[in-house]
Amino acid sequence: MPECQYVIEDNGQFVARVDFAYPDLRLAIECQSYTWHSGQEAWERDVDRLSKLHRLGWIAHLVKNRDLDEDPDGTLNRIWALYQQRAA
């Protein structure tokens, strides 16, 4: 099971709090909703945070809240398959 609301730091400096994480794999799952991720400011914040995660070697997957609500197992299976492709 992933860790919820996982804090990622770089040399003790806060980088991000991701919705779900598999820290040993450096795999983050971020739920995206229109409510919290719309508008210029939110978009810029998301881009900056995801760029920092990538520089630290994390793979961040974005999913819609609806995907997790309607098909949680299928959503996690798709994320895992994508991770395995990238890690190969």
Phi, psi and omega in degrees: 000143179286160174273136182269143177051051185279130180268129178250131181235158175234109183053044178083356180263131179300131176248310184196156167245112182263153183299312180220146180212146166248086188304320181297333180264353186054047180244120179246144176238122181246125177275130182248125175235150180298326182300315187259350187232031178246157180095160184301312183297314179296319180298313180297318178299316179296315180298315180298315181295315180294323177296317178297317179299316180297320178297332179272004177089011178273146170258124181246124177252133178261133177228152175279144176306321181301323179300317180289325179291316187272330184210067184298317182294315179297321179296314180293325176296319178294319178297315181298318179297319178295319179299314182297324177296315181291324184283341182288000000 
